[in-house]
Amino acid sequence: MITKCYIKVKSFNYKNIENICNSSLKEINKIEFLSASLTRLPTRTKKITLIKSPHVHKKSREQFEIRRHSRLLSLKGPKELLKKVIKSEIESNKRSFYYSLKWQD
């Protein structure tokens, strides 16, 4: 039975997420019963503004930002084979990223 699996990968480091997704795609495309595609989702940016000196110079401020990069891996194939591939490729290489799975039968 062929099923679809969507893996949403999130990270603060774009180099790390690109390496993980590209290596996973190469390994998945080598297997003949699976097909995979990669979609880049919009980068979420959160900006934080702080006053440099809390007691004087209220107009003097600093800005910081946090960027969260997201990718969506779409896999299609037999469910048992997909579970093995996810366990070997995604879970074993987990360094500094988060992922969530969604199955569609």
C-alpha positions as CSV (number, residue, x, y, z in Angstrom):
1,M,0.0,0.0,0.0
2,I,1.4,3.3,-1.1
3,T,1.2,6.2,1.5
4,K,2.5,9.7,1.6
5,C,4.6,11.1,4.5
6,Y,5.3,14.8,5.1
7,I,8.3,15.7,7.2
8,K,8.6,19.3,8.3
9,V,12.1,20.2,9.3
10,K,12.9,23.4,11.3
11,S,16.3,24.8,12.3
12,F,17.9,28.1,13.3
13,N,21.0,27.2,11.2
14,Y,20.3,27.1,7.4
15,K,23.5,25.3,6.5
16,N,22.7,22.4,8.9
17,I,19.1,22.1,7.5
18,E,20.3,22.1,3.9
19,N,22.9,19.4,4.6
20,I,20.4,17.2,6.3
21,C,17.7,17.6,3.6
22,N,20.1,17.2,0.6
23,S,21.7,14.1,2.1
24,S,18.3,12.6,2.9
25,L,17.0,13.3,-0.6
26,K,20.1,11.6,-2.2
27,E,19.6,8.5,-0.1
28,I,15.9,8.3,-0.6
29,N,16.1,8.7,-4.4
30,K,18.6,5.8,-4.5
31,I,15.8,3.5,-3.3
32,E,13.7,2.4,-6.3
33,F,10.2,2.2,-4.6
34,L,10.4,5.7,-3.0
35,S,10.0,9.1,-4.5
36,A,10.8,12.3,-2.6
37,S,10.6,16.1,-3.1
38,L,11.9,19.1,-1.1
39,T,10.0,22.4,-0.6
40,R,11.5,25.4,1.0
41,L,9.0,27.1,3.3
42,P,9.2,30.8,4.2
43,T,11.8,31.8,6.8
44,R,10.3,33.2,10.0
45,T,12.0,36.2,11.4
46,K,11.5,37.5,15.0
47,K,13.0,40.8,15.9
48,I,13.6,41.9,19.4
49,T,14.3,45.6,20.3
50,L,16.0,46.5,23.6
51,I,17.1,49.7,25.1
52,K,20.9,49.8,25.5
53,S,20.9,51.7,28.8
54,P,17.7,51.3,30.9
55,H,18.1,54.5,32.9
56,V,19.3,57.1,30.4
57,H,19.3,57.6,26.6
58,K,15.9,56.1,25.9
59,K,16.4,56.6,22.1
60,S,19.5,54.4,22.0
61,R,18.3,50.9,21.1
62,E,19.7,47.6,19.9
63,Q,17.9,45.2,17.6
64,F,18.4,41.4,17.5
65,E,16.7,38.9,15.2
66,I,16.1,35.2,15.3
67,R,15.5,33.3,12.0
68,R,13.8,30.0,11.8
69,H,14.3,28.1,8.5
70,S,11.8,25.4,7.4
71,R,11.8,22.7,4.8
72,L,9.1,20.2,3.8
73,L,10.1,16.7,2.6
74,S,7.4,14.9,0.8
75,L,7.9,11.1,0.6
76,K,5.8,8.6,-1.3
77,G,6.0,4.8,-1.1
78,P,5.2,1.7,1.0
79,K,4.7,2.6,4.7
80,E,7.1,0.0,6.2
81,L,9.9,1.2,3.9
82,L,9.2,4.8,4.7
83,K,9.5,4.1,8.4
84,K,12.9,2.4,8.0
85,V,14.2,5.3,5.9
86,I,13.0,7.9,8.3
87,K,14.5,6.1,11.2
88,S,17.9,5.7,9.4
89,E,18.1,9.1,7.7
90,I,16.3,11.6,9.9
91,E,16.4,10.3,13.4
92,S,20.0,9.0,13.3
93,N,21.3,12.3,11.9
94,K,19.4,14.5,14.4
95,R,21.8,17.3,15.4
96,S,20.3,20.7,15.9
97,F,16.9,20.6,14.2
98,Y,13.3,19.8,14.9
99,Y,11.0,17.7,12.8
100,S,7.4,16.6,12.7
101,L,5.7,13.8,10.8
102,K,2.4,13.7,9.1
103,W,1.1,10.5,7.4
104,Q,-1.5,10.5,4.7
105,D,-3.0,7.2,3.5
